[in-house]
Amino acid sequence: MALINTIREKSGWAVGAIVFGLLLFIIGGDLISGQNRLFNRNDTTVGEISGEKVELNEFNNTLEQAKQAFIAQQGHQPDENTLGYLRDQAWNQTIYRIAFKEQFEALGLEVSEDELYDMVQGRNVHPSIRQAFSDPQTGQFDRNKVVEYLRNLDKLPPQAQDQWRNFEAGLTPDRLATKYNNLIKLSTYVTSAEAKRFNEAQNTRANIRYLIVPYFSISDSSVKVTDAQLQAYLDKNKGRYKVEDGRDIEYVSIPVTASKEDSASVRASVDQLTAQFRSAPNDSLFAKLNSDQPYSGAYVSPADLPEKLREQLPLQVGQVYGPYAENGVYSIFKVTGQKAGAQPAARASHILIKPENTTPEAKAAALAKAKDVLAQIKGGADFAAMARQYGTDGTTATGGDLGWFTQGRMVPEFEKAIFGATAAGLLPNPVETSFGYHIIKVTAPKTNQTYQIAAVQKNLVPSETTREAAYQKAQELKGAATNLEAFRKAVAADKSLQKLEVKGLGRGDQAVNNLQGARAIVRWAFGANQGGPETKIGDVSEVFEIGDQYVIAALTGERTKGTADVASIRPELTAAVRNEMKAQQIMEKLKGKTGTLEQIAAAYGSQAQVKTANDVVASSGIIQGLGAEPVAVGKVFGLKPGQKSTPIQGEQGVVIVEPVSITPAAAPADLKAIRQQLASQRTARADGAIYEAVKSNANIKDERTKFF
């Protein structure tokens, strides 16, 4: 009895212990993994804009609208890459909606019911409605069709009703945005003084002489740059080195490629199909059943035949050609028909001799050269070798070969010569076209013959055994790569592996170098591990399957939005600081040297060069033969002809400029037109500038990588 009483007394504790144990069993795994909902780790927030949280379901609604619009326009579902762009579009729309709402409210902007009515069926109909309800033949908008559509809206399919309601819901923010932008854009004003300065900058020209000592004249190894100098330069130029969130990774890709055994297996299958194809009672059906590519019964000219078949011309009906192996595809072709086509085809090679300019003298020189080359070919010179030596277009690498082409693809004079030839061979005279003079060799005379081809094509794909072997290799690497140091060591030990790296991987990137559809790697790098631990520098990923490759990555660096640090842009900073130091050395050596530019150059040494440039325009900032040198160009127009500048630290080197003559801009005939031009330019930039200004002040936190 005492025992029973003891059990009764302790039963409350025992039951509690059991319940607590069950709770640990149920949620323990989540507690350990960080996924449990009790502690609010199952977050559904996609981001934050202007202090307002963006929930996943809200974002998905915006994304779904973007997807439906894409499907309506393109007629098909978006692929994974396109879906990434649509997510960015949906995110930008969300930024616009939330960040601008604050601006609209601050200004007291509203859209009345009357305005909405006016946008749908009034006098100022929204462009989308106007387009949707215009007669396709006349382009005339019919307001009655809008009224009739709305009257019958409740009878339309639910999807159509939802699309209309979504469209209507977007009319108010669209009109508010228009009002807001117009408030700013319509305040654009250009003064007469601004218009005059603009005209002068665009039309004042100078002929100049300049001395240049290029930075490369001093070896990089002779200029030592310290970390302190790099940091000082970065601190002074922070505005030039703004960055978004980024990650640095190293990765190894193990491709899943067909083995020799896979190739032999496919080849054996293709050989069997080849024998069966010869006696198949229904060629098109055989091709449809056995080919990895869709069947086409179209008749094609030699210009559109596969190259392997063109080599067999003329083709015989009923003949099977192949199998041929090319680019991972085994192909068998059977000729199932032939007939005369509407467009003739031919094959030719040419050597194009271009005149240096459009003057009669240049054209005469080009023709004389073409005749000389033609005479050498007639004398026995190899046409292809002469094409590689004298040709001036993109066919030089192929010895002038243009391949097969149908009539209508080339310029008329060229086609007339080729399709007028009755036999293969060298044409007797050069042919003139708008491109220059052509020496032409007809390698296959025109033919109207077309062929119907049934093709059986089998792709060479890796077998499951091959795929499993690649996966096993990736898993072995992962097993050895417990951290970054071990990862690098394991890769270095296997000569078949190549380690690649990416600097500054963006949060929204869809690809990693040439790895397309690598969103999973990007999300891992930014710590989106399905509620698991955050990715830290030095961590090594699991094995990712990206297309036909297995990938293992290691996180080697990270940066946060703001100003870049020295480590992430060291090469760029080093080059800039090194050039500053070189400029100081060059200017110190130039100090005190006087006389003409030639005399200064001689006193400096052979690295200094004196050159001329004509028609330097104040607004362009470019010196012909030197490139972008905005500071030097600005100095030019502050000097008098014959007056030299002091040494200038330029983009390419240290420059001294001397204007020879300056031609002032003529007084504008219509200053009002220039003011309008400037105002239009500023207004055109306003929409983008307004969006970026509001966005930059919205304190945006983008956490989409948790979900996508």
C-alpha positions in Angstrom: 0.0 0.0 0.0 2.9 2.4 0.8 4.3 1.8 -2.6 1.0 2.6 -4.3 0.7 5.8 -2.3 4.2 6.8 -3.3 3.3 6.2 -6.9 0.2 8.4 -6.5 2.2 11.1 -4.9 4.8 11.2 -7.6 2.5 10.5 -10.5 2.1 14.2 -11.3 5.9 14.5 -11.7 6.0 11.3 -13.7 3.4 12.3 -16.2 5.1 15.7 -16.5 8.4 14.0 -17.2 6.8 11.8 -19.9 5.1 14.8 -21.6 8.3 16.8 -21.5 10.1 13.8 -23.0 7.6 13.5 -25.8 7.9 17.2 -26.5 11.6 16.8 -26.8 11.2 13.9 -29.1 8.8 15.8 -31.3 10.5 19.1 -31.5 14.0 18.2 -30.4 15.3 17.8 -33.9 14.0 21.2 -34.7 15.6 22.7 -31.7 18.9 21.3 -32.7 18.6 22.3 -36.3 17.2 25.7 -35.6 13.9 25.1 -37.4 11.4 25.0 -34.6 8.5 27.4 -34.7 8.2 27.9 -31.0 11.3 30.1 -31.0 10.2 31.9 -34.2 12.9 30.6 -36.4 10.5 29.6 -39.1 10.6 33.1 -40.5 8.5 34.0 -43.5 9.8 37.5 -44.1 11.3 38.0 -47.5 12.8 41.4 -46.6 12.2 44.8 -45.2 11.6 48.1 -47.0 11.3 51.5 -45.3 10.7 49.6 -42.0 7.8 47.5 -43.4 8.3 43.8 -43.5 7.5 42.0 -46.8 5.9 38.6 -46.2 6.5 35.6 -48.4 2.9 35.1 -49.4 2.6 38.8 -50.3 5.8 38.7 -52.5 4.6 35.4 -54.1 1.3 37.2 -55.2 3.4 39.9 -56.9 5.6 37.2 -58.5 2.6 35.3 -59.7 1.2 38.3 -61.5 4.6 38.8 -63.2 4.6 35.1 -64.2 1.1 35.3 -65.6 2.0 38.4 -67.6 5.1 36.6 -69.0 3.0 33.6 -70.0 0.4 35.8 -71.7 3.0 37.6 -73.7 5.4 34.7 -74.5 2.9 31.8 -74.6 5.0 29.4 -72.4 6.1 28.9 -68.9 9.3 30.8 -67.8 12.4 28.6 -67.3 14.5 28.8 -64.2 16.7 31.7 -65.5 13.7 33.7 -66.6 12.0 33.0 -63.3 15.0 34.6 -61.6 14.5 37.8 -63.6 10.8 37.8 -62.8 11.6 37.6 -59.1 13.9 40.6 -59.5 11.0 42.4 -61.3 8.6 41.5 -58.5 11.0 42.7 -55.9 11.5 46.0 -57.7 7.8 46.4 -57.9 7.5 45.7 -54.2 10.2 48.4 -53.5 8.3 50.8 -55.6 5.0 50.1 -53.9 6.3 50.4 -50.4 9.0 53.0 -50.6 7.0 55.4 -52.8 3.9 55.1 -50.6 5.7 57.0 -48.0 6.5 59.7 -50.5 2.9 59.9 -51.8 1.5 60.2 -48.3 4.0 62.9 -47.3 2.8 65.0 -50.3 -0.8 64.2 -49.8 -1.2 62.6 -53.2 -4.4 60.7 -53.9 -6.4 59.2 -56.7 -10.1 59.9 -56.7 -12.9 57.6 -57.8 -13.5 60.0 -60.7 -9.9 59.6 -61.8 -10.2 55.8 -61.7 -13.3 55.9 -63.8 -11.6 58.3 -66.2 -8.7 55.9 -66.6 -10.9 52.9 -67.4 -13.7 54.4 -69.6 -13.4 58.1 -69.5 -11.5 60.6 -71.7 -8.0 59.7 -70.4 -8.0 55.9 -70.7 -5.0 54.0 -69.5 -2.7 53.0 -72.4 -3.1 49.3 -71.5 -6.9 49.4 -71.8 -6.6 51.5 -75.0 -4.4 48.9 -76.5 -6.5 45.9 -75.4 -9.8 47.4 -76.7 -8.6 48.9 -80.0 -9.6 47.5 -83.4 -6.6 45.6 -84.7 -7.4 46.7 -88.3 -8.0 50.4 -87.7 -6.2 50.9 -84.4 -9.3 52.9 -83.2 -10.2 52.6 -79.5 -13.8 51.5 -78.8 -15.0 52.6 -75.4 -18.2 50.6 -75.8 -16.2 47.4 -75.8 -14.8 48.3 -72.4 -18.3 49.0 -71.0 -19.6 45.7 -72.4 -16.6 43.8 -71.0 -17.1 45.2 -67.5 -20.9 44.5 -67.7 -20.1 40.8 -68.4 -17.1 40.5 -66.1 -18.9 38.3 -63.6 -19.6 35.8 -66.4 -16.0 35.4 -67.3 -13.7 32.6 -65.9 -12.4 33.2 -62.4 -8.8 33.6 -63.7 -9.9 36.4 -66.1 -11.8 38.1 -63.3 -8.7 37.9 -61.0 -6.5 39.4 -63.8 -8.8 42.3 -64.2 -9.0 43.0 -60.5 -5.2 42.8 -60.2 -5.0 45.3 -63.1 -7.5 47.6 -61.5 -5.6 47.4 -58.2 -2.5 48.6 -60.0 -4.2 51.7 -61.5 -4.0 53.7 -58.3 -0.3 53.3 -57.6 0.4 53.8 -61.3 -1.4 57.1 -61.4 0.2 58.2 -58.1 3.6 57.4 -59.5 2.8 59.5 -62.6 1.7 62.4 -60.4 4.8 62.1 -58.3 7.2 61.9 -61.2 5.5 64.7 -63.0 5.9 67.0 -59.9 9.6 66.6 -60.2 10.0 66.3 -64.0 7.9 69.3 -64.7 10.1 71.4 -62.4 13.0 70.9 -64.8 14.2 74.3 -66.0 17.1 75.2 -68.2 18.4 78.8 -68.2 19.7 80.6 -71.2 23.1 80.7 -69.6 23.1 76.9 -69.3 22.0 76.5 -72.9 24.9 78.7 -74.1 27.4 76.8 -72.1 26.0 73.5 -73.5 26.3 74.8 -77.0 29.9 76.0 -76.4 30.9 72.6 -74.8 29.4 70.7 -77.7 30.7 72.8 -80.6 33.9 74.5 -79.5 36.9 72.6 -81.0 40.6 72.7 -80.6 43.6 71.4 -82.5 46.3 70.6 -80.0 49.8 69.3 -79.4 50.5 67.3 -76.3 53.4 65.6 -74.5 52.6 62.3 -72.8 54.8 60.3 -70.5 52.8 57.0 -70.1 52.7 55.3 -66.7 53.8 52.0 -68.3 57.2 53.7 -68.9 57.9 53.0 -65.3 57.9 49.3 -64.3 55.3 48.2 -61.7 57.9 46.3 -59.8 59.8 49.6 -59.1 56.8 51.1 -57.3 56.0 49.6 -53.9 52.5 50.2 -52.6 51.7 49.7 -48.9 48.5 48.7 -47.2 48.4 52.1 -45.5 48.5 53.9 -48.9 45.7 51.7 -50.2 43.5 52.4 -47.2 44.2 56.1 -47.5 43.3 56.2 -51.1 40.1 54.2 -50.4 39.1 56.6 -47.6 39.6 59.5 -50.0 37.6 58.0 -52.8 34.8 56.1 -50.9 32.1 57.2 -53.4 33.8 55.4 -56.2 33.9 52.0 -54.4 30.3 51.4 -53.3 29.4 47.7 -53.2 26.4 45.5 -52.6 26.4 42.4 -50.4 28.8 39.9 -51.9 30.5 36.6 -51.3 33.8 35.0 -52.5 33.9 31.3 -53.2 36.2 28.6 -54.5 34.6 25.6 -56.1 35.3 22.4 -58.0 33.1 21.1 -60.7 33.0 17.3 -61.5 31.4 16.9 -65.0 29.2 13.9 -65.8 30.4 13.1 -69.3 29.8 10.0 -71.3 32.5 7.4 -71.0 34.1 5.2 -73.7 31.7 2.4 -72.6 28.7 4.8 -73.0 29.9 5.8 -76.4 30.4 2.1 -77.5 26.9 1.2 -76.2 25.2 4.0 -78.1 27.2 3.3 -81.2 26.1 -0.4 -81.1 22.5 0.7 -80.8 22.9 3.1 -83.7 24.5 0.4 -85.9 21.5 -1.8 -85.2 19.1 1.0 -86.1 21.1 1.7 -89.3 20.5 -1.8 -90.5 16.8 -1.6 -89.6 16.4 1.8 -91.2 17.4 0.5 -94.6 14.4 -1.9 -94.7 11.9 0.1 -92.6 8.5 0.0 -94.3 7.6 3.5 -93.0 10.6 5.9 -92.9 8.9 8.8 -91.1 7.3 6.6 -88.5 10.7 4.8 -87.9 12.4 8.2 -87.4 9.6 9.4 -85.0 9.9 6.3 -82.9 13.7 6.1 -82.7 15.1 9.6 -82.9 15.8 11.9 -80.0 15.0 14.9 -82.3 11.6 15.7 -83.8 10.8 14.5 -87.3 10.5 17.1 -90.1 9.2 16.2 -93.5 10.2 19.5 -95.2 12.2 19.6 -98.4 15.5 21.4 -98.0 18.1 22.7 -100.3 21.8 21.8 -100.1 22.3 25.1 -98.2 20.3 23.7 -95.3 21.5 20.1 -95.3 23.8 18.8 -92.6 27.4 19.2 -93.7 27.9 15.4 -93.6 25.2 15.0 -96.2 26.4 17.9 -98.3 29.7 16.0 -98.7 27.7 13.1 -100.3 25.9 15.2 -103.0 24.1 14.3 -105.2 22.0 12.2 -102.8 20.1 9.1 -103.9 16.4 8.5 -102.9 16.1 5.5 -100.6 19.8 5.6 -99.6 20.8 5.6 -96.0 23.8 7.7 -95.1 25.7 7.3 -91.8 26.0 6.9 -89.0 27.9 10.1 -88.4 29.2 11.2 -84.9 29.4 14.9 -84.3 29.1 17.1 -81.1 27.9 14.2 -79.0 25.1 13.1 -81.5 25.0 10.0 -83.7 23.0 10.6 -86.8 21.6 8.4 -89.5 19.9 10.0 -92.6 17.6 8.4 -95.2 16.6 10.3 -98.3 12.9 9.9 -98.7 12.2 12.2 -101.6 13.6 14.8 -104.0 12.1 17.6 -106.1 12.9 20.9 -107.7 12.7 23.8 -105.3 11.7 27.4 -105.7 15.1 28.9 -104.7 18.4 27.7 -106.3 21.4 27.2 -104.0 25.1 27.3 -104.8 28.5 27.2 -103.1 31.4 29.6 -103.6 34.6 31.1 -102.2 35.8 34.6 -102.5 38.6 37.1 -101.8 37.3 40.5 -100.9 39.6 43.5 -101.7 38.3 46.6 -100.0 39.2 50.2 -101.1 40.9 52.2 -98.3 38.3 54.9 -98.8 35.6 56.1 -101.3 37.8 58.2 -103.6 38.2 57.2 -107.2 41.9 56.7 -106.6 41.3 54.3 -103.8 38.8 52.3 -105.8 41.2 52.1 -108.8 44.0 50.9 -106.5 41.7 48.1 -105.0 40.7 47.0 -108.5 44.3 46.8 -109.7 45.2 44.7 -106.6 42.2 42.4 -107.2 43.3 41.9 -110.8 46.8 41.2 -109.7 45.7 38.5 -107.2 43.3 37.0 -109.8 46.2 36.8 -112.2 48.3 34.9 -109.7 45.5 32.4 -109.1 45.1 31.9 -112.8 48.8 31.3 -112.9 48.5 28.4 -110.4 48.5 30.0 -107.0 46.3 28.3 -104.4 43.0 30.1 -104.0 42.6 29.4 -100.3 46.2 30.5 -99.5 45.6 33.8 -101.4 42.4 34.3 -99.6 44.1 34.0 -96.2 46.8 36.4 -97.4 44.8 39.1 -99.2 41.2 38.7 -98.0 39.8 41.5 -95.9 36.6 40.0 -94.3 35.7 37.2 -91.9 36.2 34.4 -94.4 40.0 34.6 -94.5 40.2 31.8 -91.8 38.3 29.4 -94.0 40.3 30.2 -97.2 37.4 32.4 -98.5 34.8 29.6 -98.3 31.3 31.0 -98.0 29.7 27.5 -97.9 26.3 26.8 -99.4 23.7 29.6 -99.7 20.4 30.1 -101.3 19.5 33.0 -103.7 18.5 36.1 -101.8 21.0 35.9 -99.1 23.8 37.9 -100.7 24.0 41.4 -102.4 22.6 41.4 -105.9 25.8 41.9 -107.9 27.5 39.1 -106.1 24.5 36.7 -106.6 24.2 37.6 -110.2 27.8 36.5 -110.9 27.5 33.2 -109.0 24.0 32.1 -110.0 24.8 33.1 -113.6 27.7 30.7 -113.7 26.9 27.4 -115.4 29.8 25.4 -114.0 32.2 25.3 -111.1 35.4 27.3 -111.5 37.1 30.7 -111.2 35.2 33.7 -112.6 37.3 35.5 -115.2 37.0 39.1 -113.7 36.6 40.7 -110.3 33.0 41.5 -109.3 32.3 44.9 -107.8 29.8 45.3 -104.9 29.2 47.9 -102.3 31.8 46.1 -100.1 34.6 46.2 -102.7 36.0 43.9 -105.4 35.5 40.1 -105.1 37.6 37.4 -106.7 35.1 34.5 -106.9 35.5 30.8 -107.3 32.2 28.8 -107.8 32.8 25.5 -106.0 29.3 24.1 -106.6 27.2 25.6 -109.4 23.5 26.5 -108.7 21.0 23.7 -108.3 17.3 23.7 -107.6 17.3 20.2 -106.2 15.8 19.8 -102.8 15.7 16.7 -100.6 13.3 15.2 -98.0 15.3 13.7 -95.2 14.3 11.3 -92.5 16.8 11.5 -89.6 17.4 9.3 -86.7 19.6 11.1 -84.1 20.7 9.6 -80.8 22.3 11.8 -78.2 25.4 10.5 -76.5 24.4 10.7 -72.8 26.1 9.4 -69.7 24.8 6.1 -68.3 23.6 5.7 -64.7 26.9 3.9 -64.0 28.9 6.9 -65.3 26.7 9.3 -63.3 27.1 7.3 -60.2 30.9 7.2 -60.6 31.0 11.0 -60.9 28.8 11.4 -57.8 31.0 9.0 -55.8 34.0 11.0 -56.7 32.3 14.2 -55.5 31.3 12.5 -52.3 34.8 11.4 -51.7 36.1 14.9 -52.2 33.4 16.2 -49.8 34.4 13.6 -47.2 38.0 14.8 -47.3 37.2 18.5 -47.4 36.1 19.1 -43.8 37.2 22.8 -44.0 38.7 25.3 -46.4 42.3 24.2 -45.8 41.4 20.5 -46.3 39.4 21.4 -49.4 42.3 23.1 -51.0 44.6 20.3 -50.1 42.3 17.6 -51.4 41.9 19.4 -54.7 45.6 20.0 -55.1 46.2 16.3 -54.6 43.9 15.3 -57.5 45.3 16.5 -60.8 42.0 15.8 -62.6 40.3 18.5 -60.6 40.5 22.2 -61.3 39.7 24.8 -58.6 37.9 27.9 -59.8 36.9 31.1 -57.9 34.3 33.9 -57.9 34.8 37.3 -56.3 31.8 39.4 -55.3 29.1 36.8 -56.0 25.8 38.8 -55.8 22.8 37.9 -53.7 20.5 37.8 -56.7 22.9 36.1 -59.1 21.6 33.1 -61.1 24.9 31.8 -62.4 28.3 31.1 -60.9 30.9 31.9 -63.6 29.8 29.6 -66.5 27.6 27.4 -64.3 24.0 28.3 -65.3 21.1 27.6 -62.9 23.4 27.7 -59.9 21.0 29.4 -57.6 21.5 26.7 -55.0 25.2 27.6 -54.6 24.4 31.3 -54.3 21.8 30.7 -51.6 24.2 28.5 -49.7 27.0 31.2 -49.9 24.6 33.7 -48.4 23.6 31.4 -45.6 20.2 30.1 -46.8 20.6 26.6 -45.4 16.9 25.6 -44.9 17.0 26.9 -41.3 20.3 25.3 -40.6 23.5 27.1 -39.3 24.7 30.2 -41.2 27.4 29.7 -43.7 30.7 31.0 -42.3 34.0 31.8 -44.1 35.9 28.5 -44.3 32.8 26.4 -44.6 32.5 23.7 -47.4 29.2 23.0 -49.0 27.4 19.8 -49.6 27.5 18.3 -53.2 25.3 20.3 -55.5 24.0 18.8 -58.7 24.0 21.6 -61.3 23.0 20.3 -64.7 25.4 17.6 -65.7 27.9 18.5 -63.1 28.5 17.9 -59.4 29.8 21.0 -57.6 31.4 21.5 -54.2 32.1 25.0 -53.0 33.9 26.7 -50.1 33.2 30.2 -48.8 36.4 32.2 -48.8 35.2 35.8 -48.2 32.2 38.1 -47.7 31.4 41.8 -47.9 28.5 43.8 -46.7 26.7 46.6 -48.5 28.5 49.9 -48.3 32.1 50.8 -49.1 34.4 48.0 -50.3 37.3 47.0 -48.1 40.9 46.9 -49.3 41.1 43.1 -49.5 38.1 42.8 -51.9 39.4 45.3 -54.5 43.2 45.2 -53.8 44.2 44.8 -57.5 42.1 47.8 -58.6 43.3 50.0 -55.7 46.9 49.0 -56.2 46.8 50.0 -59.9 45.3 53.4 -59.0 47.7 54.2 -56.1 50.7 52.9 -58.2 49.7 55.3 -61.0 49.5 58.2 -58.5 53.0 57.4 -57.3 54.3 57.1 -60.9 52.7 60.5 -61.7 54.6 62.1 -58.8 57.9 60.6 -60.0 57.2 61.8 -63.6 56.1 65.3 -62.6 59.2 65.6 -60.3 61.4 64.7 -63.2 59.6 67.2 -65.5 59.9 70.0 -62.9 61.9 73.0 -64.1 62.1 71.8 -67.7 61.2 74.6 -70.2 61.1 75.3 -73.9 59.0 73.7 -76.6 57.2 70.4 -76.0 59.9 68.8 -78.1 62.7 70.3 -75.9 60.9 69.2 -72.7 60.5 65.7 -74.2 64.2 65.6 -75.1 65.2 66.7 -71.7 63.0 64.1 -70.0 64.1 61.2 -72.1 62.9 58.7 -74.7 59.7 57.8 -72.7 58.2 61.2 -73.4 56.4 61.6 -76.7 55.0 64.6 -78.5 51.8 64.1 -80.6 49.0 66.1 -82.2 45.3 65.8 -82.0 42.7 67.7 -84.0 39.0 68.4 -83.4 39.2 68.0 -79.6 35.6 68.7 -78.3 35.3 70.2 -74.9 32.3 68.1 -73.8 33.8 64.7 -74.9 36.8 64.6 -72.6 38.6 62.5 -75.3 41.9 63.2 -77.0 42.3 61.3 -80.3 45.1 58.7 -80.0 45.1 59.0 -76.2 41.6 58.2 -75.1 39.6 59.6 -72.2 41.5 62.5 -70.5 38.8 64.8 -69.2 41.1 66.9 -67.0 43.6 67.5 -69.8 40.7 68.4 -72.2 39.3 70.8 -69.6 42.8 72.5 -69.3 43.0 72.9 -73.1 40.0 75.2 -73.2 41.4 77.4 -70.4 44.6 78.2 -72.3 45.4 80.4 -75.2 46.9 79.1 -78.5 50.6 78.5 -78.0 50.3 78.4 -74.2 51.4 75.2 -72.4 49.7 73.7 -69.3 51.6 72.5 -66.3 52.1 68.7 -66.1 48.7 67.0 -65.5 48.1 63.7 -63.8 46.0 62.0 -66.5 44.4 58.6 -67.0 47.1 57.1 -69.2 50.1 59.1 -68.0 51.3 62.6 -67.2 50.2 65.0 -69.9 51.2 68.6 -70.9 48.8 70.1 -73.4 49.2 73.0 -75.8 46.4 74.3 -78.0 47.4 75.2 -81.5 44.1 76.8 -82.4 40.7 77.0 -80.8 37.6 77.4 -83.0 34.8 78.9 -80.8 31.2 77.6 -81.2 29.0 79.7 -83.5 26.3 81.5 -81.8 23.2 79.3 -81.8 20.5 80.2 -84.3 17.8 79.1 -81.9 18.7 79.1 -78.2 15.2 78.0 -77.3 15.6 74.8 -79.2 18.8 74.0 -77.3 17.0 74.8 -74.0 14.3 72.3 -75.0 16.9 69.7 -75.9 18.6 70.0 -72.6 15.3 69.9 -70.7 14.3 66.8 -72.6 17.6 65.1 -71.7 17.2 65.9 -68.0 13.5 64.8 -68.0 14.4 61.5 -69.7 16.8 60.7 -66.9 14.4 61.7 -64.2 12.3 58.5 -63.9 15.4 56.3 -63.2 17.0 58.9 -61.0 13.9 59.4 -58.9 13.6 55.6 -58.4 17.2 55.2 -57.4 17.0 58.2 -55.0 13.9 56.8 -53.2 15.4 53.3 -53.2 18.7 54.4 -51.7 16.8 56.0 -48.7 14.4 53.1 -48.2 16.9 51.1 -45.9 16.2 47.9 -47.9 17.0 44.5 -46.4 16.8 41.8 -49.1 16.4 38.3 -47.7 15.0 36.5 -50.7 17.8 34.0 -50.6 16.1 32.3 -47.7 13.4 31.1 -50.1 14.7 31.4 -53.7 
